Amino acid sequence: MKIISFGVTKDITGSLFMDFDAGQNPLSIAELKEGLFIKYPALGELATLAFAVNNEYTTNETMVGNQDEVALIPPVSGG
């Protein structure tokens, strides 16, 4: 799958785009988070981190596969 990192997540991963191999079977967002937090521990330290799959926000139960595009959406502040 293609993972797109925005804001501070791009700084943490060091890249705007990453490829992540889900293998033969789809993963839940919770499983994907676990894998990403192991590889990039600072992601797990963010106050909030939203995930979107194919341009739609997800839950931990959402299933994703290699054909999907996942966006990492960090906390946003502004005025």
C-alpha positions in Angstrom: 0.0 0.0 0.0 1.0 3.6 -0.4 1.3 5.6 2.8 1.3 9.4 2.6 2.7 11.3 5.6 1.6 14.9 6.3 3.0 17.5 8.7 5.0 16.2 11.6 4.4 12.6 10.4 6.5 13.4 7.4 9.3 14.7 9.6 9.1 11.5 11.7 9.1 9.1 8.8 11.5 11.1 6.7 9.4 10.8 3.6 6.1 12.1 2.1 5.4 8.7 0.4 6.2 5.2 1.7 5.4 1.8 0.5 4.1 -0.8 3.0 3.6 -4.4 2.1 0.5 -5.8 3.8 1.2 -9.3 2.5 -1.4 -11.6 1.1 -4.2 -10.7 3.6 -5.6 -7.3 4.5 -4.6 -5.6 7.8 -6.7 -3.7 10.2 -5.7 -0.1 10.8 -4.9 -1.2 14.4 -2.4 -3.7 12.9 -0.9 -1.2 10.6 -0.5 1.3 13.5 1.3 -1.4 15.5 3.7 -1.9 12.6 4.3 1.8 12.0 4.8 2.5 15.8 7.4 -0.2 16.0 9.3 1.2 13.0 8.7 4.9 13.9 8.2 5.1 17.8 7.7 8.8 17.7 4.4 8.3 15.8 3.0 6.6 18.8 3.9 9.6 21.0 1.7 12.1 19.0 -1.3 13.4 21.0 -3.6 12.3 18.1 -3.0 10.6 14.8 -5.8 10.1 12.3 -5.8 7.7 9.4 -7.6 8.0 6.1 -8.0 5.2 3.6 -8.7 6.2 0.0 -9.6 9.7 1.2 -12.0 8.6 4.0 -11.3 8.7 7.7 -11.1 5.3 9.3 -11.5 3.4 12.6 -9.1 0.8 14.0 -11.3 -1.9 12.5 -11.0 -0.6 8.9 -9.3 -3.2 6.7 -6.6 -2.1 4.3 -4.6 -4.0 1.6 -1.8 -3.4 -0.8 -4.1 -1.6 -3.3 -5.1 1.1 -0.8 -3.7 4.5 -0.1 -3.4 5.4 3.5 -2.9 9.0 4.8 -1.3 9.8 8.2 -3.0 12.9 9.5 -1.2 14.5 12.5 -2.7 16.8 15.1 -3.6 20.2 13.6 -3.6 23.5 15.3 -4.5 27.0 14.2 -6.5 30.0 14.9 
